[in-house]
Amino acid sequence: MYPKLFVAFLLGVLICPLVAVVPSVYAQSEIQRLQNQINDRSGRLSEIEAEIAKFESELKVVGAERQTLQKAINQLELERKKVTAEISRTENLISSTDLEINKLILEITRTERDVQSTRNAIAEIIRAQFKSEEDTLVELLLQHDRLSEFWGSLEAHESVRNSMSAKVSELSSFQSMLEENRTANETKRNQLSSLRTQYTNQNQVLTNNKVEQSELLEVTKSEEQNYQQLLASQQQAREQILKELREFESQLQFILDPNTIPTPGTPVFSWPLKSIIITQYFGGTEFAARNAAAYGGRAYHPGVDFGAPRGTAIHAPLTGTVRATGNTDAVPGCYSWGKWTLIDHANGLSTLYAHQDVISVTAGQKVQTGEIIGYVGNTGFSTGPHLHFTVYAKDGVNVRQFNEIKTVTSCGPATTPVAATDAYIDPMLYLPAF
């Protein structure tokens, strides 16, 4: 006959965990099924990545060709295929994240059950331990007819102590696992929210692409001569806008205090795009005007241009606050920045992102380093999809309406960042080595 202490011990250690055996086996099977689906999604994502790379390669070839109507149409069609592939990638990522969240929920449920089971076992052990300690060693000895039974009770007592220690350690392990899974679940839910926003924005890029192609064909009537005339008129309007803007900015008074900005040559910014192709460097200050040859003959380019296909995600290069966004295309004939975003950073610098297809942030919004703030486009005056990136001394840049500058351009209420000449800073001074 087993001592009562050993029976209690068996109840606590063996019976309670058995309650969860069947559900745990089911949970484990379901978790494995979800993991297999996640693995299948990963394989499909690799195929989509290859499709996107193919379209990007073809877009580079088209982008290098002479500006013609057929080239513009071909580029729009390739862009549409690439964006469609990127939407498919995002859909797969959303599905994968959904599966991972479901898997984590099952793991959390299983672990919570294991935690409760272990707590029940510990409770039984504690009750058995408490009961055994009510009797003195002499009383325990007198309760047994044989000395062998007495030693058996002592061994059971020691087993209870050892099992208690093991169960407490097991409970601690389960609790840590539970917290890790809950943290991972929260992270995945944040990723899912971000991916759904990305999916919406990418579909907007696709819509914009179709509208642009329709408008292009409507304006040009599929005639090359009409297209070239359109380009010429856009160029003329842009030159007039730039001339007026330069004259206005040259009259602004601003003295840059070097102590208010980071030391030049310090890489305080990350690259705003994942893949970097620089198509035009900075050159537009008074120094650049006197030394135009140093900037490829361009006397006024207040930033750096990054070549990238339409729909490429733009990432905040540093934590900051969105001061303003705008769209010069909202006013007919205002061939300027198109869709733009201005972000203020805590280090005394501000950054501009122009020619976007979709803006993903709003004025007053806080953004973190690496966060998607928009998508590369071809808005405003642009000879092809790219990101124009400008860096200002924060104290020297303001947002103004074009009709405050001059009315000749007919840009009227369209807004634009405006800065004194000395407030423009070469972005390459604060970006990583290239």
N, C-alpha and C positions, 0 to 999 in steps of 0.2 A: 504494500500500500504506500503510495507516494505521500510525503509530508504535505500538509496544507499549503505551506509556503511555496513548494515547488509547483503545485497545481496552479496557484495564483500567478506564479512566474510564467508558466506555459500559456495561461490565458492572456496575459499581457503581451507577451512577445510573439506568440504564434497566431492566436485567433484573430486579433484586431487587424493585422496586415492582410490576412486572407480575405477580408471583406472587400478589399479594393482590387483583388487580382483580376477578376473578369473585366471590369471597366478599364483597367490599365492596359490589358492585352489589346482591347478594342482600340483604345486611344493610340497605342503604339502603332497599330496597323494603319490607322487613319493618318497619323503623322508621316509615316513612310510613303503612303500614297500621295500626299500633298508634296512631299519632297521630290518624288519622281516627276510630278507635274512641273515643279519649279525647274528641275534639270532639263526637261523637254523645252521649256520656254527659253532657257539659256542658249540652247542649240539654235533655236529660231532667231534669237537676237543676233547671233554671230552671222547668220545669213543676211539679215537686214543691214548690218553694219557694212558688209561687203557691197551691197547694193548702193548704199549711200556713198561709199568711197568711189564707186564707179561713176556715179552722177557728178560728184565733185570734180573728178578728173576731167570729165567731158566739159564741165562748165569752165574750167581753166582754159581749155582750148578755144571755146567759143568767146570767152572774155578777151582773148588776145586778138581776135579778128577785127577788121575794120568795122566801124559803126554803120550798119545798114539796117534797113527794116527787117530783112529776113533774119539777120543775126539777132536782132532784138526779139523777134518771135521765137526763134530757136532757143534762145536763152530762157525766155519765159516758160517754154514747154519743158525744158530740162529742169528748171527750178521747181516746176509743179511736180515733176516725178520725184525729185529729191525730197521735197517737203512731204509728199505723200508717204514716202518710205520712212521719213522721220516720225510722222504721225503713227505709222504702223509700229515703229520701235517703241514709242511712248505707250501705245495701247498694250504692247507685250509687257512693258515694265509695270504698267498699272495692274495687269493680270497677275504677274509674278509677285508683286507686292501684296495684292489681295490674298494670294495663296500663302505667302509667308506670314501674314497677319493671322489667317485662319490656323496655320500650323502653330504659331505662338500661343493662340488662345487655347488650343488643345493641350499644349505643353504646360501652360499655366494651370489649367483645370486639373490635369493629371498631378502636377506638383502640389497644388493645394490639397488634393485628396491624399497624397502621400504625407503631407505635413500633418493633416488631421489624424491620419492613421497612426503616425509615429507619436503624436501627442497622446492618443488613447492608450497606446502601449506603455508610454512613460507613466501615465496615470495609474495603470494597473500595477506597474512595478513599484511605484511610490507607495501605493496602498499595501502591497505585500511587504515592502520594506518596513513601513510603519508598524504593521502588525507583528512582524518578527522582533522588532525592537521593544515591544511591550514586555516580553519575557526576558528574565535574566538568564545567564548561562546555566546556572544551577537548575532553575525551573525548566529550561529547555531539556536538560539532561534527565530530570525526573519524569518528563513527559514520555520518555522512550523506554521500552522494556529491554532493548538491546543497544549496546554501545555503537554497533554499526549503523543503527538508525539515527543515532545522535550525530555521528560524523556526516551522515548523508544530509541532515538538516543544515549543518554548518556549511557544507559544500554548496547547497542550494542558496543559502544566504549570500555566499561569496559570488555565486553566479548572478544573483539579482543585482549586486553592486556593479559587476562587470557589464551586465546587459544595460543597466542604467546609463553608464558612461558611454557605451556604444550608441544607444538610442539618442542621447543628447547630442552627440557628435553628428549623427545622421540627420537630426532635426535642423541643426545649424547649417548643414550642407544643403538641405532642401530649401531652407529659408533664403539662402544666398542665391540659389538657382531661381527661385521665384522672383526675387527682386531684379535679377538680370533679365529674365524673360519679360517682366513688366516694362523695364526700361527699353528693351529692344522693341517691344510692341508699340510704345509711344513714339519711338524714332521712326518706325515703319509707317505709322499713321501720319506723321508729319511729312514723310517722303511721299505718301500717297496723295496728300493734299496738294503738295507742290507739283506732282506729276499731272494731276487733273487740271491744274491751272495751266501748266505747260501744254497739255493737250488742247485746251480751249484756244490758247494763243497761236499754236501751230495751225489750227484750223482757220484762224483769222488770217494768217499769212497766206494760206491757200486761197481763201476768198479774195484777198487783196490782189493776188497774182492774176486770178481770172478776170477781175474787174479791170486791172491795168491792161491786160491783153485786149479786152473788148474795147476799151477806150482808145487804145493805140490804133486798132484797126478802123474804128469809127472816124477818128481824126484824119488819118492818112489815106483812107479809102483804098488801102493796100497798094498805094503808089509810092515808089521810092523817092520821087521828087518831092512829094508832100512831106515825107518823113524828114528829108534833109532840110527842108524849109522850117519844119518844127524845131529841129535841133538848133538851127541858126538863130531862131527867135528866142529860144530858151537861153542860149549863150549870151545873146545881146542883153536880155533882161537881167541875167545874173551879173554881168559885168557892171551894169548900171547900179544894181543893188550894192555890190561890193565897193564900188567907187564912193557911193554916198556913205556907206558904213565906215570905210577907212577915214573919210574926211571928218565924220562925226567923232570917231574914236580918237583921232589925232588931237582933238580939242579938249578931250577929257584930261583932267589933272589927277595924277596918281604917282606917288613916290613909293617904290617898293622898299620896305624895310626887310633886309635879309634875315633879321632875327625872328621874323614872324612865320617863316617857312622852313622846311627841312633843308639841310645842307645839300646843295647840288651834288649828284653822284650817289646819293643814298637811295637804294631801291625800296621806296616806301609803298609802291603800288605793285600789285600782281598784274599780269596781262589780262586785258578785258575779254579776250577770246582764247579758246583752248588751243587753237592752231593759229600761229602768227605768220602772216605774209604782209610785209610792209610795202605799200605801193607808192607812198609819198611821205617824205619826212617833213619836219617842222621848218618853217621859214616864212616869216611875215612881219617881224618887228622892223624898226627903222634900220637896225643893223643888217637885216636880211635884204632890205630894199637897196642898201648901198653895196651889198655883196651878193647879188642875185645868183651869180655863177655857182656859189657854194651850195645853193639849194636847187640845182638842176634848172636854173633859169626862172624859177617861180619866185617872184618878189613878195608874194603875200600868201602864205599858207599857214594859218594859225593853229596847226595841230599836226597829228600823224594820221595817215589813212591806212587802214588794215583791210586788205582784200579778203572777202569771204562771201560764200553763197547766201542768197536770200534765205531768211529763216534761221540763220546761225545764232545760237544763244549768246547774248552779251552778259558778262558777269561783272558785278561790282568789284573793282580792283582793290577797294578798301572800304571799311565800315564808314557810313556817313548818313546824311539826311537829304532827301530829295528836296531841293529848293523850289524847282518848277519844272514843268514839262510844257511842250508846245508843238504846234503843227503849222508850219508856214504854208503847206499845201491847202490849208483850209481857206486861204485867200487866193483866188485865181491870179496867176501871173507872178506870184511871189516865189521866185526860184531861189530858194535859200537853203536852210538846213533841213527842210522837210519835218519829220517827226524827231524831236530832240528832247533830251533829259539833262538837267543840271543838278549835280550832287555836291553838297558841301561836306568837307572832311574836317576832322578836329585838328589837323596839323597845319591849318592855315591855307590849304589848297582847295580848289573846286575843280570838278571835271565835267566836261560836256561830251555827250554821245549823240551824234547826228546821223541823219539819213536812215533812221530806223523804220522797219516795216510795222512793228507792233511795239508799243510801250507797255511794260508790265508793272510799272510803279506809278504812284501818285504823289503830288506835292505834300510835304510833311511826313512822308513815310520814312522810317528808319530801315536801312539796308545793311546787310552784313557782307563781309568779304566773301566773294564767290557766289553770292546770290544772283539769280537771273533777274536782270532789270529790263530786258527788252530783246528784240531780235533784229538782226541785220536786215537792211532793206535797200531800196533804191529811190527813196522819197526825196523831195526837194530837187535841187539841181545836182544830178549825179550821172556820170557816164556809165555806171554799172554798180551793182550791189557792193557796198563796202561800209565800214564803220569809220566815221571821222571822230577822232578823239583829241580833245583840247584840254590843256591844263591851265588854270588861272591862279593868280594870287587871289584868295577868296575876298579880300577887302576891296579888290579892284574891279570886280565884275558885278553887273546889275542886269536885271531883266527889264527890257523896255519894249514899247510898241514901235513898229516901223514908222508910224506917222509922227512920232516924236523926233525921228531922225530927219526925214524929208518925205514929202508927199509925192515926189515925182515917180517913185517906184510903184505907186498904187497898192502897196502892201497893207496900208491902213492899219487895222487892229491886230494883225499878226504880231506875235511877240518873238523876241530873240535875245540871247545873252549879249551884252555889250560891255566891252572892257577897254580901259586905256591901254595904249600900246605897251607900256611897261608892265602891265598885269599879265600879259601872255608869257607863258613859260614853256620851254621845250619839254614835252612829255618824256622824251628819252632820258632826261636827267634823273627821273624818278622811277623808271621801269627797270626790270631785271636786265642783265647783260643779254645782248641779242647777237 
